[in-house]
Amino acid sequence: MHPTGKVTVFTGSHSHGQGHETTFAQVVASRFGIPFEDVDIVHGDTSKILFGMGTYGSRSIAVGGTAIVKAMDKVVNKGKKIAAHLLEAAESDIEFKEGFFQVAGTDKKKAFAEIALTAYVPHNYPHDKLEPGLNENAFYDPTNFTFPAGSYICEVEVDPETGQVKIEKWVAVDDFGKIINPMIVEGQVHGGLAQGIGQALTEGCKYDKATGQLLTGTMLDYSLPRADEMPSFVVGTKETPCTHNPLGVKGCGEAGAIGAPAALMNAITDALGIKDMPMPASPQNVWSALKTKKAA
């Protein structure tokens, strides 16, 4: 907490493209009632952050975000004590909302930045009760998992002569609890779907049977999905709040990658009229599956 009322958040939940700098800042700005631009997110600096467990398991907002909320709650609670002193009121009468500490039922109030300045320039401060400053730390170890749910529908066409699979339509609907930033969530779903489709259609590690040598060790050999192989996704979300974290959020980062292979492989096996087939459903593998079926 800075004397100006601006905020720097040091988080152990590291970002590698999920948009933490935006989402975490939105959470802080909303809770403190301050401009989004007044929040700075710092991650990955081990000289400043006490501890972190990264961002695996779609835990960023549910775990890392909750730790931030708990630290903010400590700031607000201390801010109420400072405000009660400045406003000559009982601490129990102080409310904090929309960026102001206010005496309930009156127009007496102090802005968030005023409280922050008082904490660091304590000319009028309850020294006998509170240590100056307004920095707070919080850890959060989740007591339970979040359970996002979704339904994916995939329509494919298969060319029986070549084994080529073409995705005609894709609809994905997920329940991620409370959505902090819809655009970021939709982007993560799109990325997950692309990853899952790549896993189902093209990606696979191949080894020499005699020597065990990896044959797909470079991007010249390992087939990643291309933009022209992706359909236009129809994506939707529902919001059933999670009941055991204060934000009501659920994980979203891996949903697309989990649901996409199953939906796509089910569509392919339905089209071929077979029970199952191993991934990846490359043209050669699909063509071979059709030939095996005809021979049977």
N, C-alpha and C positions, 0 to 999 in steps of 0.2 A: 504494500500500500504506500503510495507516494503522498507527500504533503499537499500536492495539488489536487488530490482526489483521483488521480489516474492509477491504474492497476497493472502490475506485472505478475503473470502466473508462471511459476516454474513447475513443470509437470514431468513425471517419469513415464508418461504414456507417449511414446515417440510416434511421430507421424511419418509415413512414407507414401503420402499422396491422398490420404483420406479427408483432408481439409480440417484438421484439428484447429488450425489457426483461426478459422472462421467459426466453427461450431462451438468450441470452448469459449471464444470471445463473446459469442451470442449469449451463452448461458450466464457469463459473468455480468455482461451489460444489462441483461434483463433483471437479474437478481438485485444488482446495486442501483439500477435506475440511472445509469450513466451512458454516455454515447459509446457506440461500438468502437469508435476510433480511439477511445481512451484506454483500451485494453490491449496489452502486449502479451503474447504467448511465447514462452521460451521452453523448448524441449531438447533433449539430447545433450545437455551440457552437464557432464558428471561432476564438474567443479562447483556447481550451484544446486544441483538436485540431490536430495538426501538418498532417494532410493526409487527405483522404477522397475516394472516387470514387462515393459514393452506394450504391445498392442495385439497380441495373438488372441485368437478365439473371439473376435468381434467384441472386445472388451473396452474399447476406447471410451465411449460416452457412458456406458453403464458402470464401469469401474473407475476409470480416470476422471470422468465427469462428476461422479459422485464424490470422489475425494475433493475435487474443487468446491463442490457445494458445501461439504462439511467445513472446509476452511473458511468459506464465505460466511457460514452461519456463526463461526467464532468471531469474525470481524464485526458482524452486525450486533452480536451480543455485547461485545466490548464497546461498540459505538453507542449503544443504548445507555450504557453507564456514563459515558462521557457526555452525551446529550442531556441526560438527567441532571448532571452537575451544572451544565451551562444554562439550562432552561429552568433550574431550581424546581424540579419536579421529581416525583418518585419514579424509580426505574420501571416499575410495573405499569406506569401510565404512558410510557414511551412506545410509540408505534413506528415501524419503519416501512415505508412504501413509496414507490415511485421516486426514489432518490432522496427522500427527506426523513429525518427523525423528528417526529411530531408528538406533542402532548395530546393524547386522545381527547377529542371533543373540543379542542381549541384551535386557534390559528397560530399558536406558538410552535415554531419549527426551526430546524437547522439543516442545511443542505449537507449531503454526503461529504463534499469537499471541505466544508467548514469543520466537520468532525475530524477529518483526516489531518487538517492543518493543526488543529488543537492538540492532536495526539503527538505531533512532532515538534510543535512550538508551544510547550505546555505552561504558558504564563498563567492561565486560569484553568487549573487542572486538579483533579482529586488525587494528589500525590500520595496521600495516606492510604488510598484504597487500590489505586491502579498504577502499574508501571507504564510510563509513556511508550509510544509506538503503537503501530496497528498491523504489524505483520503476523500472520498465523500460518501454521502448518497442519496438515491432516493426512492421515493414512486411511485407506478403505480396503478392507478384505471382504468380498461379497459373501453373504450368508447363504445364497442360493444362486441358481442359474437363471438367466433369462430364457424365455422360450418363444422366439419368433416363429411364425407359421406362415405358410404360403401355398399357393396353387399355381402351377405352371401348365400351360396348354401349348403344344407344339404341333404344327401341321407340316408334313413333308411330302415331297414327291421323289420317287426313286426311279431312275432310268434302268430298266432291267438289262439293257444291252451293255451298259458301261459300269453299272454299280454306283453311279454318281448320285449323291443325295443333295437335294435342294430344299432349304427351309422356306416354306411359303408364308407362314404366319407364326408369330410368337406372342403370347399374352402371359404376363407375370403379375400376380397380385400377392403382396406380402403384408403381414401385420408386424410392424416393427415397434409397436408401442407408440409413445409420444414422439413425433417427428420434430427435431430441432431445426433442421434445414432441408426442406424437400428437394431442392436441386442437388445437394450433395448426396442424399440418399438415392435419388434416381440414378445419379452417375455411378455410384457404387454398384447398384443392381446391374446396370448396363455392363460394367466391367466384369462383374462376376458371371454374367450370362455369356459374355465372349470367352471367358476362361473355360467355363463348363462346356461350351460348344466345341472349343478347340480340343478339349480332353476327349470328348465323345467322337469327334470326326477325324482328327488328324494327328494328335500328339501320341507318342508312344516311344519308349526306350527299347531299342533292339540290340541284342547281343549276339556275337558269334557263338554258335553252339559248341564248337570245338574248343575254343580258347577262353570264352567268357569276355572277350574284348567288346567294349561298348562301340556300337556302329553308328549311333546317332549322337555323337559328342559335340557337334557343332551345329550352328543354325543353317548350314548348307544341307544337313542331313535330317535334322529334327524339324518336323513340319508344324509351324505355328499358324493359327488361323489368320486370314487376311480380311481387310475391311469389306471386300466385295463378297465374302462368304457369310457375312452377318446379315440377318434380316432387319427390318425396321421393327424394333420392339414396342409393344404396347404394355406400359408399366403402370401399375396402380398400387396404392397403399391403403391399409386400414389402420386405425389407431385404438388398440386396446391396451391401456396403460399397464406396465409391469407393476406388480403390487409390492415389491420389496426393494426398490430404490427410489430416492426422493424425486428423481426426474421422470419416473414412469417410462423409461426408455428400454429398448431391447437392441440386441446386436443386429447389424444389417450387412456387414462387409462381406461375409462369405455365403450369403443366402443364394445369390445367383449361381455361384460355382457349385453349390450342393444340389440345387433343384434342377439345373439345366441338363446335366448328363442323363439323369433318370427320365426326364420328359422326352428328350430327344431319342434315346435308345428305345424307349417304349413305342414311340411313333414309328421308328424304323422297323422294329420287329413286327408291329401291326401291319405295316405296309408289305413286308415280305411274307407274312403269314407263318412266321416261325416263333418258337418259344423264346429264345434268347440268342445273343451272339456277343462275343467279347469286344471291348473297345480296343483300338479306335475303329469306327465304322468307315474305314477308308474305302474308296471305290473298289480296290482289289478284294478286300475282305467281304464287302457286300456282294460283289459279283460271285465270289467263291461260295458264299452262303446260299445264294440263289441256285447255283449249279448243284450244290449238295442236296438241296431240297428237291430239285427236279429228278436227280438220280435216285433219291429215296422213293 
